Amino acid sequence: MATAEQLSFDELLTIVRGPTFCVSDRNGVIHPATWQGVYHRDVRVLSLLAVTAAGRRPPLLTAHRDGASAAVLVHVLAADEHDTPTAVLTRRREVTAAEVREGFDLHVFDSDPYTVDLAVDLGCDFAPLRSPGHEVSLRPTVPFHRGGNDGELRAEAGRMAVTVSADGDAVVAADRVSWRAHAALDAPWSASLLIRPTLDGVAGAEAPAAASALHISSTDRRWTSATTSALADLDALRVHLPDLGLSYIGAGVPWFMALFGRDTLLAAFSSLLAGPEVALDVLGTLARHQGRGTDPITLEQPGRILHEMRTGGSEVFGVASGVPYFGSVDASPLFVMLLAAVHRWGGPPREVAALLPAARAALAWCSAHGDADSDGFIEYSADAKGLRNQGWKDSGDAMVHADGSLASTPLALAEVQAYHYGALLGLAQLEARLGHAAAAPGLRQRAAALRADFERDFWMADQGLVAMGLDAGKRPLAVAASNMAHCLWTGLLRDEVAVAVAHRLGEPDLSTRWGLRTLGTDERAYNPLGYHLGSVWPHDTAVAVAGLMRHGAADIAARLVEGLLDACEAFGGRLPELFAGLDEKDTPFPVPYPVACSPQAWSAAAPLWLLRSVLRLEPDIPAGRVTIAPVLPDDTVVTMTGIGLGAAGTLDLRVRGRHVEVLSAPPGLQVVIGGP
């Protein structure tokens, strides 16, 4: 196991282009006794990278990311460590799906020429990436050998290989690439190092460019920064599958840069402002891996949507690389919800119709295998070899009673019933619009029955709470938790109940200065640094904002939006997977969670969903209209060009406060300002 001191994400330099990413310290050094490294498809292909000049680590002036997939580091050099610096070494590190390139430029600011021995020490262990807390299993270094070309080193282990090649008259040894660099005032020196990993001899492939070129700017710089970073990170997290002609959004760097059903579905839904194309790819990818048979090891069941699938030799819960693990109770209804949303956002009817059988199968799983005791609620049982909890709060201690004790399974989660409700109504709409109208009434009746049953068993009127879940004995988990916000989002709650829940979410035990806590501060199990026991997850806050706006609680939503935008700014424009649930009375700034993913897909997408929610922007392209009823602050202007509406084209808008100016719209599209 890695035993050296680990750095939190905000102390690291992380760049990504799915399925490859690089994590180093701020000096650009990759330390082998940590989980830092160059990774490709869940395997660390480079475990050491350290640059020296004249045998010493060059002092760092500055290091910054340049977008999601590049970083620039600037070092100072001198003839002697006591001399005034006379040269600057600039390193530009770029990652693509297929490789990592490290470029070196040496500039001299003195009339005398400058010569220095520059070296890069390298190491490789092909260690599989593990989950947080397990980090990487340290392995003996796999030796490099000379490659087939000059200036080239290569290492292999099983299905994985990595080639390191250098230009600029490099000298290569077993674990080092070096140059004698000569630079003068008018003659800078440059060289580069190329790190190219492969799986089964195949390099990573770039995902095709998105069809829509969404651009968002605002007089509130926080919106501009947050949405620009969101779009860049989501693009960088996409992983292309050339054999399928599809792509998905990797869940996050470093722990989850793989296919995760729930994560890629919610990230795709959150980013629909950019158009439905990426979401269609996500749905197509998951449909290809949808459950067909029954397997007690992988938890595969007919129609079920996977939880995760690792590649590159990494196993998950004893499930082999390349084989899906299906331990998710919510991915199946979310699949149906996303397909319905894609249809409303202008997804081509033929492509939507092609995915309709997969959606029907996913919904059938919800009422069959998903509801093993036929009580009308989707439940899950703990997997002894895998996940104990199978909702989005999937840590082992996430589901608790008011006394802090762990809830027994089978467990029915509040938010999963909400997704099921949304899926029933979504499929009803799809069936009605795609020529199968006879199926729609039955689906709507099932949704109405679920709504009534849910209120009967989950709504605790005396506490003003929706239970987080029902345990094996059908006892409610009577704790104040963010799960109930998801019920607002899908419309599961009657208006009277929804209003009460909205106000409860705004109470200070749940709402912090920077977002919504997963668990209230008054609960026995509360821990602001617990993974799901009081931390703030940006996507969870975005779900809450969507639900609050749906039910007219714009003032509570606005506070959460302001807080999350401030948190995004505090984290350098990139929202992490989660952060501590501490409030401003505890600290004047949001506190990082030590091993959070960053970038992480659904957190990256959260600003786009926040904006869509406060604009109350709802396309219904099959009906030929888009409605918008914004509730921005009066002095805030947001300009959006390239809002993606699938085959209908794109929409350009300028919004000031509650006023909307249509800059450009597809012919025949009705833009309804003010909503229904």
C-alpha positions as CSV (number, residue, x, y, z in Angstrom):
1,M,0.0,0.0,0.0
2,A,1.1,3.6,-0.5
3,T,2.3,4.9,2.8
4,A,3.8,8.3,2.0
5,E,1.9,11.4,3.0
6,Q,-0.9,12.0,0.5
7,L,-1.8,15.4,-0.8
8,S,-5.3,16.6,-1.1
9,F,-6.7,17.4,-4.6
10,D,-6.1,21.2,-4.3
11,E,-2.4,20.6,-3.7
12,L,-2.1,18.5,-6.9
13,L,-1.7,19.2,-10.6
14,T,-4.3,17.1,-12.4
15,I,-5.0,17.0,-16.1
16,V,-7.2,14.6,-18.0
17,R,-8.3,13.5,-21.4
18,G,-10.3,10.3,-21.2
19,P,-9.2,7.6,-20.8
20,T,-5.8,9.0,-19.8
21,F,-4.9,11.3,-17.0
22,C,-1.9,12.6,-15.1
23,V,-1.7,13.6,-11.4
24,S,1.5,15.1,-9.9
25,D,2.4,17.5,-7.1
26,R,2.5,21.2,-7.9
27,N,6.2,20.9,-8.9
28,G,5.3,18.4,-11.6
29,V,6.8,15.5,-9.7
30,I,5.1,12.1,-9.7
31,H,6.0,10.4,-6.4
32,P,5.9,6.5,-6.6
33,A,4.9,6.0,-2.9
34,T,1.6,7.8,-3.5
35,W,-1.3,7.3,-5.9
36,Q,0.1,10.0,-8.2
37,G,1.0,8.9,-11.7
38,V,0.1,8.7,-15.4
39,Y,-2.9,6.5,-15.7
40,H,-4.5,4.8,-18.7
41,R,-7.7,2.8,-18.3
42,D,-7.4,2.3,-14.5
43,V,-3.7,1.3,-14.6
44,R,-0.7,3.4,-13.6
45,V,1.7,3.4,-16.5
46,L,4.1,5.9,-15.0
47,S,4.8,5.9,-11.2
48,L,7.8,8.2,-11.2
49,L,8.5,11.4,-13.1
50,A,11.1,13.8,-11.6
51,V,13.0,16.5,-13.5
52,T,16.4,17.6,-12.3
53,A,18.7,20.4,-13.6
54,A,22.4,20.0,-12.8
55,G,21.4,17.2,-10.4
56,R,18.9,19.3,-8.4
57,R,15.2,19.8,-8.5
58,P,14.7,23.2,-10.1
59,P,12.9,25.8,-8.0
60,L,9.4,26.4,-9.1
61,L,8.1,29.9,-9.8
62,T,4.5,29.0,-10.7
63,A,2.3,26.1,-11.9
64,H,-1.1,26.4,-13.4
65,R,-3.6,24.3,-15.3
66,D,-4.4,25.6,-18.8
67,G,-7.9,24.2,-19.2
68,A,-8.7,20.6,-18.3
69,S,-6.0,18.9,-20.3
70,A,-2.8,20.9,-20.0
71,A,-0.6,22.6,-17.4
72,V,2.3,24.9,-17.5
73,L,5.2,25.0,-14.9
74,V,7.9,27.6,-14.8
75,H,11.2,26.9,-13.0
76,V,14.2,29.2,-12.4
77,L,17.8,28.0,-13.1
78,A,21.2,29.4,-12.1
79,A,24.7,28.4,-12.7
80,D,25.1,27.9,-8.9
81,E,22.4,27.6,-6.2
82,H,23.7,30.8,-4.7
83,D,23.8,32.8,-8.0
84,T,21.1,35.1,-9.4
85,P,18.8,33.1,-11.7
86,T,19.7,33.7,-15.3
87,A,17.5,31.1,-17.1
88,V,13.9,30.0,-17.0
89,L,12.8,26.4,-17.7
90,T,9.2,26.2,-18.9
91,R,7.4,22.9,-19.0
92,R,4.1,22.4,-20.8
93,R,2.4,19.1,-19.9
94,E,-0.5,18.1,-22.2
95,V,-2.6,15.0,-22.1
96,T,-4.6,13.5,-24.9
97,A,-6.6,10.3,-25.0
98,A,-3.5,8.5,-26.4
99,E,-0.5,10.2,-24.7
100,V,1.1,12.6,-22.3
101,R,3.5,15.1,-23.8
102,E,6.0,17.0,-21.6
103,G,7.6,19.9,-23.5
104,F,10.7,21.7,-22.2
105,D,11.8,25.3,-23.2
106,L,14.9,26.8,-21.8
107,H,15.3,30.6,-22.1
108,V,18.3,32.6,-21.1
109,F,18.2,36.3,-19.9
110,D,22.0,36.9,-19.8
111,S,24.5,37.7,-22.5
112,D,26.5,34.5,-21.7
113,P,25.4,31.2,-23.1
114,Y,24.0,28.7,-20.6
115,T,24.5,25.0,-20.4
116,V,22.8,22.6,-18.0
117,D,22.3,18.8,-17.7
118,L,18.6,18.2,-17.7
119,A,17.3,14.8,-16.7
120,V,14.0,13.1,-16.2
121,D,13.9,10.1,-13.9
122,L,11.2,7.6,-14.7
123,G,9.5,4.6,-13.1
124,C,6.7,2.2,-14.0
125,D,4.8,-0.3,-11.9
126,F,1.5,-0.9,-13.8
127,A,-0.4,-0.8,-10.5
128,P,-4.2,-1.0,-10.8
129,L,-6.0,2.0,-9.3
130,R,-8.1,1.3,-6.3
131,S,-10.8,3.1,-4.5
132,P,-10.2,5.9,-2.0
133,G,-8.5,4.6,1.1
134,H,-7.1,1.7,-0.8
135,E,-5.1,4.0,-3.1
136,V,-2.6,2.0,-5.2
137,S,-1.0,-1.3,-4.3
138,L,2.7,-0.6,-4.6
139,R,4.5,-3.1,-6.8
140,P,8.1,-3.7,-7.8
141,T,9.1,-1.3,-10.6
142,V,8.8,-2.9,-14.0
143,P,12.1,-2.2,-15.8
144,F,12.2,-0.2,-19.0
145,H,14.2,-1.5,-22.0
146,R,15.3,0.1,-25.2
147,G,12.5,0.6,-27.7
148,G,12.6,0.1,-31.4
149,N,13.6,3.7,-32.2
150,D,16.4,6.0,-31.0
151,G,15.5,7.9,-27.8
152,E,12.9,5.4,-26.9
153,L,12.2,3.3,-23.7
154,R,9.5,0.7,-23.3
155,A,7.9,-1.4,-20.6
156,E,5.2,-4.1,-20.7
157,A,3.2,-6.1,-18.2
158,G,0.3,-8.3,-19.3
159,R,-2.1,-6.4,-21.6
160,M,-0.5,-3.0,-20.7
161,A,2.5,-1.3,-22.2
162,V,4.0,2.1,-22.2
163,T,6.5,3.7,-24.5
164,V,8.5,6.8,-23.6
165,S,10.2,8.6,-26.4
166,A,12.4,11.7,-26.4
167,D,13.7,14.1,-29.0
168,G,16.4,16.8,-29.0
169,D,19.5,14.5,-28.9
170,A,18.3,12.8,-25.8
171,V,20.4,10.1,-24.0
172,V,18.3,7.3,-22.7
173,A,19.2,4.8,-20.0
174,A,17.3,2.2,-18.1
175,D,15.2,4.7,-16.1
176,R,16.4,8.1,-17.2
177,V,16.2,10.4,-20.2
178,S,18.7,13.2,-20.2
179,W,19.9,16.1,-22.4
180,R,22.8,18.5,-22.3
181,A,20.8,21.7,-22.9
182,H,22.5,24.7,-24.5
183,A,20.7,28.0,-24.7
184,A,21.7,31.6,-25.5
185,L,20.0,35.0,-25.4
186,D,18.8,34.7,-29.0
187,A,18.7,30.9,-29.2
188,P,16.4,29.1,-26.7
189,W,16.6,25.3,-26.3
190,S,13.7,23.0,-26.5
191,A,12.9,19.3,-26.3
192,S,10.0,17.0,-25.5
193,L,9.1,13.7,-23.9
194,L,6.2,11.6,-25.1
195,I,4.5,9.0,-22.9
196,R,2.3,6.7,-24.8
197,P,0.3,3.9,-23.0
198,T,-1.5,1.1,-24.8
199,L,-4.0,-1.6,-23.8
200,D,-3.7,-4.7,-26.0
201,G,-1.6,-2.7,-28.3
202,V,-4.3,-0.1,-28.8
203,A,-3.9,3.6,-27.8
204,G,-6.7,5.7,-26.5
205,A,-9.0,7.4,-29.0
206,E,-10.2,10.9,-28.9
207,A,-14.0,11.4,-28.5
208,P,-15.6,13.2,-31.5
209,A,-16.2,16.9,-30.9
210,A,-19.6,17.7,-29.5
211,A,-22.1,18.8,-32.1
212,S,-23.0,22.0,-30.1
213,A,-20.6,24.8,-29.3
214,L,-22.3,26.1,-26.2
215,H,-20.8,29.3,-24.9
216,I,-21.9,31.1,-21.7
217,S,-20.8,34.5,-20.4
218,S,-22.2,36.7,-17.7
219,T,-21.7,40.0,-15.9
220,D,-21.3,37.8,-12.8
221,R,-17.9,36.4,-13.4
222,R,-18.7,33.3,-11.2
223,W,-21.2,32.1,-13.8
224,T,-18.7,32.6,-16.6
225,S,-15.9,30.8,-14.8
226,A,-18.0,28.0,-13.5
227,T,-19.7,27.1,-16.7
228,T,-16.5,27.5,-18.8
229,S,-14.7,25.1,-16.5
230,A,-17.7,22.8,-16.5
231,L,-17.8,22.4,-20.3
232,A,-14.0,21.9,-20.5
233,D,-14.0,19.3,-17.8
234,L,-17.0,17.4,-19.2
235,D,-15.3,17.3,-22.6
236,A,-12.0,16.1,-21.1
237,L,-13.8,13.3,-19.1
238,R,-15.4,11.8,-22.2
239,V,-14.1,8.4,-23.1
240,H,-14.5,7.2,-26.7
241,L,-15.2,3.6,-27.6
242,P,-14.3,3.3,-31.3
243,D,-15.4,-0.3,-31.6
244,L,-19.0,0.8,-30.6
245,G,-18.8,4.3,-32.2
246,L,-20.0,5.6,-28.8
247,S,-18.6,7.5,-25.8
248,Y,-19.4,8.0,-22.1
249,I,-18.5,10.5,-19.4
250,G,-15.9,9.1,-17.1
251,A,-17.0,9.5,-13.5
252,G,-13.9,11.3,-12.1
253,V,-10.2,11.6,-11.6
254,P,-8.4,9.8,-10.1
255,W,-10.6,7.1,-8.5
256,F,-13.4,6.6,-10.9
257,M,-12.1,7.3,-14.4
258,A,-14.3,4.5,-15.8
259,L,-17.9,3.7,-16.8
260,F,-20.2,4.3,-13.9
261,G,-23.9,4.1,-14.7
262,R,-25.4,6.6,-12.2
263,D,-22.5,9.1,-12.6
264,T,-22.5,9.2,-16.4
265,L,-26.4,9.4,-16.5
266,L,-26.6,12.3,-14.1
267,A,-23.7,14.1,-15.7
268,A,-25.3,13.8,-19.1
269,F,-28.7,15.0,-17.7
270,S,-27.0,17.9,-16.0
271,S,-25.2,19.0,-19.2
272,L,-28.2,18.9,-21.6
273,L,-27.7,22.7,-22.2
274,A,-25.0,21.7,-24.6
275,G,-27.4,19.4,-26.5
276,P,-28.6,15.8,-26.3
277,E,-25.8,14.2,-28.4
278,V,-23.5,13.2,-25.5
279,A,-26.5,11.9,-23.5
280,L,-27.5,9.7,-26.5
281,D,-24.0,8.2,-26.5
282,V,-24.2,7.6,-22.8
283,L,-27.5,5.8,-23.2
284,G,-26.2,3.8,-26.1
285,T,-23.2,2.7,-24.2
286,L,-25.1,1.6,-21.2
287,A,-27.7,-0.2,-23.3
288,R,-24.9,-2.2,-24.9
289,H,-24.0,-3.5,-21.4
290,Q,-27.5,-3.8,-20.0
291,G,-28.3,-6.9,-18.0
292,R,-29.5,-9.9,-19.9
293,G,-29.2,-12.9,-17.6
294,T,-28.9,-13.4,-13.8
295,D,-25.5,-13.6,-12.0
296,P,-25.2,-13.6,-8.2
297,I,-21.5,-12.4,-8.4
298,T,-21.9,-9.4,-10.8
299,L,-25.6,-8.8,-9.6
300,E,-26.6,-8.9,-13.2
301,Q,-30.4,-9.1,-13.8
302,P,-32.5,-8.7,-16.9
303,G,-32.9,-5.0,-17.8
304,R,-30.6,-3.8,-15.0
305,I,-28.2,-0.9,-15.8
306,L,-24.7,-1.4,-14.6
307,H,-23.0,0.3,-11.6
308,E,-19.5,0.3,-12.9
309,M,-17.1,-1.4,-15.3
310,R,-13.3,-1.3,-15.0
311,T,-10.8,-2.0,-17.7
312,G,-7.0,-2.5,-18.1
313,G,-6.8,-5.4,-15.6
314,S,-8.5,-3.7,-12.7
315,E,-11.0,-5.8,-10.8
316,V,-14.0,-4.5,-8.8
317,F,-15.5,-6.5,-6.0
318,G,-14.0,-9.7,-7.5
319,V,-15.5,-9.0,-10.9
320,A,-13.0,-9.2,-13.7
321,S,-11.8,-6.3,-15.8
322,G,-14.2,-5.6,-18.7
323,V,-17.2,-7.2,-17.0
324,P,-19.9,-5.0,-15.6
325,Y,-20.8,-4.9,-11.9
326,F,-24.5,-4.2,-11.5
327,G,-24.7,-3.1,-7.8
328,S,-26.8,0.0,-8.4
329,V,-30.4,0.4,-7.5
330,D,-30.9,3.8,-9.2
331,A,-29.1,3.6,-12.5
332,S,-32.1,1.8,-14.2
333,P,-34.8,4.4,-13.5
334,L,-32.3,7.2,-14.2
335,F,-31.7,5.6,-17.6
336,V,-35.4,5.9,-18.4
337,M,-35.5,9.5,-17.1
338,L,-32.6,10.5,-19.3
339,L,-34.0,9.0,-22.4
340,A,-37.3,11.0,-21.9
341,A,-35.3,14.2,-21.3
342,V,-33.2,13.6,-24.5
343,H,-36.4,13.3,-26.5
344,R,-37.7,16.6,-25.1
345,W,-34.3,18.2,-25.9
346,G,-34.5,17.3,-29.6
347,G,-32.9,13.9,-29.7
348,P,-33.6,12.4,-33.2
349,P,-36.8,10.4,-32.9
350,R,-35.3,7.4,-34.7
351,E,-32.4,7.2,-32.2
352,V,-34.7,7.7,-29.3
353,A,-37.0,5.0,-30.6
354,A,-34.0,2.6,-31.0
355,L,-33.4,2.9,-27.2
356,L,-37.0,2.4,-26.2
357,P,-36.7,-1.4,-25.7
358,A,-33.8,-0.8,-23.4
359,A,-35.8,1.8,-21.4
360,R,-38.8,-0.7,-21.2
361,A,-36.4,-3.4,-19.9
362,A,-34.9,-1.0,-17.3
363,L,-38.3,0.0,-16.1
364,A,-39.4,-3.7,-16.0
365,W,-36.4,-4.4,-13.8
366,C,-37.6,-1.7,-11.4
367,S,-40.9,-3.5,-10.8
368,A,-39.6,-7.0,-10.9
369,H,-36.1,-7.7,-9.6
370,G,-36.0,-4.2,-8.1
371,D,-39.0,-4.8,-6.0
372,A,-38.4,-8.3,-4.7
373,D,-41.1,-8.2,-2.1
374,S,-43.7,-6.6,-4.3
375,D,-44.5,-3.8,-1.9
376,G,-44.3,-1.2,-4.7
377,F,-40.9,0.2,-3.7
378,I,-37.5,-0.5,-5.2
379,E,-35.2,-2.1,-2.6
380,Y,-31.7,-3.5,-2.5
381,S,-29.9,-6.0,-0.3
382,A,-26.4,-5.6,0.8
383,D,-23.8,-7.4,-1.4
384,A,-21.5,-9.3,0.9
385,K,-18.6,-9.1,-1.6
386,G,-19.5,-5.7,-3.0
387,L,-21.4,-2.6,-2.1
388,R,-23.5,-2.7,1.1
389,N,-25.4,0.4,-0.1
390,Q,-26.4,0.7,-3.7
391,G,-27.8,4.2,-4.0
392,W,-25.7,7.3,-4.7
393,K,-24.8,7.4,-1.0
394,D,-23.0,4.1,-1.4
395,S,-20.5,4.2,1.5
396,G,-21.0,1.5,4.1
397,D,-22.1,3.8,6.9
398,A,-24.3,6.2,4.8
399,M,-27.7,4.7,5.7
400,V,-28.5,5.3,9.4
401,H,-31.3,5.7,11.9
402,A,-31.8,8.7,14.2
403,D,-29.8,6.9,16.9
404,G,-26.9,6.5,14.6
405,S,-27.3,2.8,14.0
406,L,-26.9,1.3,10.6
407,A,-30.1,0.5,8.7
408,S,-30.7,-3.1,7.8
409,T,-31.3,-4.2,4.3
410,P,-33.3,-4.8,2.1
411,L,-33.5,-1.0,2.1
412,A,-35.8,1.3,0.1
413,L,-34.3,4.7,-0.5
414,A,-36.5,7.8,-0.9
415,E,-34.7,9.2,-3.9
416,V,-34.9,5.9,-5.8
417,Q,-38.7,5.9,-5.5
418,A,-38.5,9.5,-6.8
419,Y,-36.5,8.4,-9.8
420,H,-38.9,5.5,-10.4
421,Y,-41.8,8.0,-10.4
422,G,-40.0,10.1,-12.9
423,A,-39.2,7.1,-15.0
424,L,-42.8,5.9,-15.1
425,L,-44.0,9.4,-16.3
426,G,-41.1,9.7,-18.7
427,L,-41.7,6.4,-20.4
428,A,-45.5,7.2,-20.5
429,Q,-44.6,10.4,-22.5
430,L,-42.2,8.5,-24.8
431,E,-44.8,5.7,-25.5
432,A,-47.5,8.3,-26.2
433,R,-45.3,10.3,-28.6
434,L,-43.6,7.4,-30.4
435,G,-46.7,5.6,-31.5
436,H,-47.5,3.4,-28.5
437,A,-50.2,5.5,-26.8
438,A,-52.0,2.5,-25.4
439,A,-49.2,1.9,-22.9
440,A,-49.2,5.4,-21.5
441,P,-52.3,5.3,-19.2
442,G,-51.1,2.2,-17.3
443,L,-47.7,3.8,-16.6
444,R,-49.4,7.0,-15.4
445,Q,-51.6,5.0,-13.1
446,R,-48.6,3.2,-11.6
447,A,-46.9,6.5,-11.0
448,A,-50.0,7.8,-9.2
449,A,-50.2,4.7,-7.0
450,L,-46.5,5.1,-6.2
451,R,-47.0,8.7,-5.2
452,A,-49.8,7.8,-2.8
453,D,-47.9,4.8,-1.3
454,F,-44.8,6.9,-0.9
455,E,-46.5,9.7,1.0
456,R,-48.2,7.1,3.3
457,D,-44.9,5.3,4.2
458,F,-42.2,7.9,3.8
459,W,-43.7,11.3,4.8
460,M,-43.3,12.0,8.5
461,A,-45.6,15.0,8.9
462,D,-44.8,15.4,12.6
463,Q,-41.2,16.0,11.8
464,G,-41.6,17.7,8.5
465,L,-39.3,15.2,6.9
466,V,-39.3,12.6,4.2
467,A,-37.6,9.5,5.6
468,M,-34.2,8.8,4.0
469,G,-35.4,5.2,3.5
470,L,-37.3,2.2,4.8
471,D,-35.2,-0.6,6.4
472,A,-35.8,-4.3,6.3
473,G,-38.6,-4.0,8.8
474,K,-40.2,-1.1,6.9
475,R,-39.1,1.2,9.6
476,P,-38.4,4.8,8.4
477,L,-34.9,6.2,8.6
478,A,-36.1,9.3,10.5
479,V,-33.2,11.6,9.8
480,A,-32.8,15.0,8.1
481,A,-31.0,14.2,4.9
482,S,-30.6,15.6,1.4
483,N,-32.3,12.6,-0.1
484,M,-35.7,14.2,0.2
485,A,-34.6,17.0,-2.2
486,H,-34.5,14.4,-5.0
487,C,-38.2,13.9,-4.4
488,L,-38.8,17.6,-5.2
489,W,-36.9,17.3,-8.4
490,T,-39.0,14.5,-10.0
491,G,-42.4,15.8,-8.6
492,L,-43.1,12.8,-6.4
493,L,-44.5,14.9,-3.6
494,R,-47.9,16.7,-3.5
495,D,-47.6,20.4,-3.5
496,E,-48.5,20.8,0.2
497,V,-45.8,18.2,1.2
498,A,-43.3,19.7,-1.3
499,V,-43.6,23.2,0.2
500,A,-43.0,21.8,3.7
501,V,-39.9,19.8,2.4
502,A,-38.6,22.9,0.6
503,H,-38.7,24.9,3.8
504,R,-37.1,22.1,5.7
505,L,-34.2,22.0,3.2
506,G,-33.6,25.7,3.9
507,E,-33.0,25.2,7.6
508,P,-29.5,25.8,8.9
509,D,-28.9,22.2,9.9
510,L,-29.0,21.2,6.3
511,S,-28.1,24.3,4.3
512,T,-24.6,25.6,4.7
513,R,-23.1,28.8,3.4
514,W,-21.8,26.8,0.4
515,G,-24.4,24.2,-0.3
516,L,-26.7,21.4,1.0
517,R,-25.4,18.9,3.6
518,T,-26.0,15.3,3.0
519,L,-27.0,14.9,6.6
520,G,-28.2,17.5,9.1
521,T,-26.0,18.7,11.9
522,D,-28.4,17.6,14.6
523,E,-28.2,14.0,13.6
524,R,-26.3,11.5,15.8
525,A,-24.3,10.3,12.8
526,Y,-23.4,13.8,11.5
527,N,-19.8,14.3,10.5
528,P,-18.9,17.2,8.2
529,L,-16.0,15.2,6.8
530,G,-18.0,12.0,6.5
531,Y,-18.3,10.9,2.9
532,H,-22.1,10.9,3.0
533,L,-22.7,11.9,6.6
534,G,-22.7,15.7,6.5
535,S,-20.4,16.7,3.6
536,V,-21.6,18.8,0.7
537,W,-21.9,17.3,-2.8
538,P,-22.3,19.9,-5.6
539,H,-24.5,17.6,-7.7
540,D,-26.7,17.0,-4.7
541,T,-27.1,20.7,-4.2
542,A,-27.9,21.1,-7.9
543,V,-30.7,18.4,-7.6
544,A,-32.1,20.4,-4.7
545,V,-32.1,23.6,-6.6
546,A,-33.9,22.0,-9.5
547,G,-36.5,20.6,-7.1
548,L,-36.9,23.9,-5.2
549,M,-37.4,25.9,-8.4
550,R,-39.9,23.3,-9.6
551,H,-42.0,24.0,-6.5
552,G,-41.6,27.8,-6.4
553,A,-39.1,28.0,-3.6
554,A,-36.9,30.4,-5.5
555,D,-35.5,32.2,-2.5
556,I,-34.2,29.0,-0.9
557,A,-32.8,27.9,-4.2
558,A,-31.1,31.3,-4.7
559,R,-29.2,30.9,-1.5
560,L,-27.9,27.5,-2.5
561,V,-26.9,28.8,-5.9
562,E,-25.0,31.7,-4.5
563,G,-23.3,29.4,-2.0
564,L,-22.2,26.9,-4.6
565,L,-21.0,29.6,-7.0
566,D,-18.9,31.0,-4.2
567,A,-17.5,27.6,-3.4
568,C,-16.7,27.1,-7.1
569,E,-14.7,30.3,-7.1
570,A,-12.9,29.3,-3.9
571,F,-11.9,26.1,-5.5
572,G,-10.4,27.8,-8.5
573,G,-13.4,27.5,-10.8
574,R,-13.6,23.7,-10.5
575,L,-16.1,22.1,-8.1
576,P,-14.7,19.0,-6.5
577,E,-16.7,15.8,-6.0
578,L,-17.5,16.9,-2.5
579,F,-16.2,19.1,0.3
580,A,-16.6,19.4,4.0
581,G,-20.0,20.3,5.5
582,L,-18.5,23.0,7.7
583,D,-20.2,26.4,7.8
584,E,-18.9,29.9,7.8
585,K,-19.1,30.0,11.6
586,D,-16.5,27.2,11.5
587,T,-14.3,28.6,8.7
588,P,-14.4,31.5,6.3
589,F,-13.9,29.3,3.2
590,P,-15.1,25.9,2.1
591,V,-12.8,23.1,3.3
592,P,-11.7,20.4,0.8
593,Y,-12.4,16.7,1.3
594,P,-9.0,15.1,1.3
595,V,-9.4,12.4,-1.4
596,A,-12.2,13.9,-3.5
597,C,-12.1,13.4,-7.2
598,S,-11.4,16.6,-9.2
599,P,-12.6,16.9,-11.9
600,Q,-15.6,14.7,-11.2
601,A,-18.3,14.4,-13.8
602,W,-21.5,15.3,-12.0
603,S,-19.8,18.0,-9.9
604,A,-18.4,19.4,-13.2
605,A,-21.8,19.5,-14.7
606,A,-23.5,21.0,-11.6
607,P,-23.1,24.7,-12.7
608,L,-24.8,23.9,-16.0
609,W,-27.8,22.4,-14.2
610,L,-27.9,25.3,-11.7
611,L,-28.1,27.8,-14.6
612,R,-30.8,25.8,-16.3
613,S,-32.8,25.6,-13.1
614,V,-32.7,29.3,-12.3
615,L,-33.5,30.1,-15.9
616,R,-36.4,27.6,-15.7
617,L,-35.4,26.6,-19.2
618,E,-37.5,23.7,-20.4
619,P,-37.4,22.6,-24.1
620,D,-40.1,20.4,-25.6
621,I,-38.9,20.1,-29.1
622,P,-41.4,17.5,-30.2
623,A,-44.1,20.0,-29.2
624,G,-42.2,22.8,-31.0
625,R,-41.5,25.0,-28.1
626,V,-39.0,26.1,-25.4
627,T,-40.2,27.8,-22.2
628,I,-38.1,30.1,-20.1
629,A,-39.0,32.0,-16.9
630,P,-35.7,33.2,-15.4
631,V,-35.3,34.4,-11.8
632,L,-31.8,35.8,-11.9
633,P,-30.8,38.8,-9.8
634,D,-31.9,42.1,-11.6
635,D,-28.4,43.2,-12.3
636,T,-27.1,39.9,-13.7
637,V,-26.9,39.3,-17.4
638,V,-26.2,35.9,-18.9
639,T,-25.6,35.4,-22.6
640,M,-25.8,31.9,-24.0
641,T,-25.0,30.9,-27.6
642,G,-25.3,27.4,-29.0
643,I,-27.8,26.0,-26.6
644,G,-28.2,22.5,-28.2
645,L,-31.6,21.4,-29.3
646,G,-30.6,18.3,-31.3
647,A,-32.0,18.1,-34.8
648,A,-33.9,21.4,-34.3
649,G,-30.6,23.4,-34.2
650,T,-29.4,25.8,-31.6
651,L,-30.8,28.6,-29.5
652,D,-29.1,31.9,-28.5
653,L,-30.5,33.9,-25.5
654,R,-29.6,36.9,-23.4
655,V,-31.2,37.1,-20.0
656,R,-31.2,40.0,-17.6
657,G,-32.9,39.4,-14.3
658,R,-36.4,38.2,-15.4
659,H,-36.1,39.6,-18.9
660,V,-35.3,37.4,-22.0
661,E,-34.0,38.5,-25.4
662,V,-34.0,35.8,-28.1
663,L,-30.9,36.4,-30.2
664,S,-31.4,33.5,-32.5
665,A,-33.8,30.6,-32.7
666,P,-34.4,27.7,-35.1
667,P,-37.2,28.4,-37.7
668,G,-40.6,27.4,-36.4
669,L,-39.5,27.1,-32.7
670,Q,-41.8,28.9,-30.3
671,V,-39.9,30.5,-27.4
672,V,-42.4,31.0,-24.6
673,I,-41.2,33.6,-22.1
674,G,-42.7,33.4,-18.7
675,G,-43.5,29.7,-18.8
676,P,-46.9,28.1,-18.3
